[in-house]
Amino acid sequence: MNELEWMDLHLQCLYHHDARGRVRQTRQPGGGALCPLFHLGRTRLGNLWRFREDLESEAVRELSRLAGKEEPLPADHPPPERMQAIRSLLGSVTEIVFEWRGPAFRFPPEIPAPAPGDLPLQPVRPGDEALLEQSFPDMLPDVVTGQPMWAAVEEGRAVSLTHAARPRAVPGSPTCLATEVGVATLASHRGRGLAPRVVAAWARSVRAEGGEPMYSTSWDNKASRAVARKLGLVFYGEDLHFT
């Protein structure tokens, strides 16, 4: 696929869409958090955008006009030329409480096996909840809904964890080819190369099941971008969205 097609798949993975292509919810089990009012996906081949289903028609028309004038993503990834105009327009409709801008990556055709390390990696499946009870108790529901899930384990507890933040199969939406990874490492265990290892294990599981793993983050998350770099992930575009 080309970069624009990867961005389209990314948006399918992130959101439930209605018959008009408007965004209804995030594709998380149970609906997840409130989805953005507007999402602009930028690539070097062109741009795609989505609107939340309840956004007023007049705002949709004006945002479409602004987004349609944006050039494809330059190599140095500057902010959109009309970013302030988009922000102001949305701010005139409702209060903007969250803004996100960051890179989106795909995995290479061949995903290398996780690098050797001092802690074992293992899948976390239903029945393995004890691994999360001390370190990641808020992730216990995802043992069922966020598969595949992988962990680096020390003394019977997960210390670095990956899961499907946007699973391929979510109630209320067609099954998606792609799934987005979520990754977390205990503060006490950061800087030991655990995140790249568990992400690689997770991504290989997704591929083995016939799915396509995807990875996105924010520009200011240097640690997350370092994971993408260590794994040789391929940049294909940028997300900008306002909630």
N, C-alpha and C positions, 0 to 999 in steps of 0.2 A: 504494500500500500504506500501511497505518497503521504506527505506530511498533513495535508488537508484531510485525507481519509482517516489518518490516525487521530486527528483532533475530533472528527465526527464520532469515532468510536469512543473516545474519551468522554464526550458529552453524553452519549448513550449510556455509558457506564455510570456516570455521576447522577443522572436525574431520571425520574419518571416524567414522560411527556404525554400531553393530551393529543387529541386528534389533529389539532392545529399546529403541533410542534411546540406548544408552550410548556413550560416546566411546572409540574404540579408539586413534586416533593423530591428530596434527595433519595437516591436508591440505597437506603439503609434499612435493615430490618426494623419494622415498627415506624418507618417514616423518617426517623432521624430529626435533625435540627431543621429549622426554617430555611428554606432554600433561597438563593439570591434572587433579587429583583431582576438583575441583568448580568449576563455572563458573556464576555467577549473572549473568544479563543483566537489567538493570533499565530499564524505560521508564515514561513517564507513564501508560500504559494498563495496566500490569501487568508481571509478571516471568516470565522463563523460566529454567530451570536444567538443567544436564547433569552427569552423573557419569561418571568413568572406569570402564571395564568391570570392573576388578578390585577396586573399592571394596566393602567388606563390606556385606551386606544390612542389618544393623542400623544402620550409619552412614548408608546411603542413606535409610532410613526416618526417622531423626532429622533429617537435613539437609533432607529433603522437608518435614517438619513446620515447621522453622525458616524455610525459604524461603517456605513457603506463608503464613506470618504476616506477611511483609514487605509494607508498603504500596507502592503504585506510587511511582516515583521523584519526589520533590519537585522544585520548580523550582530550588532552590539546591543540589541534588545532594549532600546530606550522606551520610556513610557509612551503610550499612544498620544499622538499629537492633540487629540480632542478629549483627553482624559478629564481635564477640569470641566469642560462643557458637559460631559456625561455625568460627572459627579454633581454638578450644579443642578442639572435637570432632574436627576433622581432625588436630590435633596429638596427640590421644590414640591415633590409629590409626597414624600414621607421622610422620616428621620433615617439616615444611614447609620447603622450601628456597627457595621463590620465591612472592611475592604480587604481584598486579597489580590496579590499579584505574585506570580511565580512560574517557574519552568515546569514543563511536563515531559516525561521521558518514556520511551519504550525499551524493552529488553532486546538484546541482540538475538539473532536466530539461534545461536548456540549459547546456552547459559552455562558458564563454568560451574563445576561442583564447588560447594563452599570451601574456603581455604581452611587448612588445618588450624586447630586452636586448642586451648587448654580446657575448654568446657564442651561436653557433648551436646549435640543438637538432637531434638526429637520432635515428632509431630504431637500436637495436643488435640486429642479427640474426645468426644463425649465419654465420660468415665475417668478422664485425667484431670478433673477440676482441682484436685488437691495441689497440683503444681502452681496454680494461680492464687490460691486462697491467701497466702501471706503477701505476695509481691504485687499482684495485679487483680485484686478482688473485683474491680469495676469491669473487668473483661470476662467474668464468668459467663454471662449470657451469650457471648460470642463464641463460646466453645461449640455451641450448636449452630448459630446463625452465621458465624464469620469464618467458615472453613474455606480453604485449608488454613491451619494455624500451626506455627512452628515456634519452638523455644530453645534457647540456650539454658541449660539446667545446671544448677550448683546446689548440692546438698538437698536435693528433693524439691527445689523451688525454681520457677522460671525467673531468670534475671534479664533476659532480652526476649522480646516476643513480637511475632508478626501475625497478622490476620487479614482476612479479606474485608477491608473497610467498606467496599462496595461489592458485595458478592455477585456472582453471575446470576444466581436465581434469587429473586426477591418477590414476595407476594405483591400482586397488583401491577407487575411489569413483565414484559417478555424477557425470557432468558437472554442474557447478553454474552457475547463472545468474550468480553474483557472483564477483568476484575482489578480494582485498585488496592494496593497494599497499604496497611497501617503498621507502623513499627514503633516500639517503645523499649527503652533500656533503662533499668534502674540507675539513678544518679551515681550510686556507688560502683557501678560496673562500666561506666562510659569510658571511652578512650582505649578500650581493649580490642577493638575490631569485631565486636559481637554483632552489631547491626548488619554489616555487609554479609556476614555468614548466614544469619537467620533469614534475611531477605532473599539471598540466593537459594536457600533451601525451599522457601515458600514459592518462589517463582518457578523453580523446577517442578514442584508439585502441581502448580496450575497448568503448566505445559503438558505434564503427563496426563492430566485429566481432560485435555483438549481445549483448554482456555488460553487466553492471552493476558499475561501479567502486565500491569502498568504502574507507573510511579510518578507522583507529582509532589511538589513542595513549594515553599515560598522562597523568594530571592534572598531574604535575610536569614534563612535557616542554613547556616554554613555547614553544620554537622550533617544535616540531611543531604545537602548537595554533595558533600564529601562521600557519602555512601553511594550516591549515583555515579560519581566519578570512579570510585574504586571498583565498581561492578561493570564499568564500561557501558553504562546505559546511554541510549541515543536520544539527544534532545530533538524534539520535533515541533515544539510550540510553547506558547505562554498563555496562562490563564489570568484574566482580570475579572473579578466579580464583586458586586456590591450587594449587601444584605441590609 
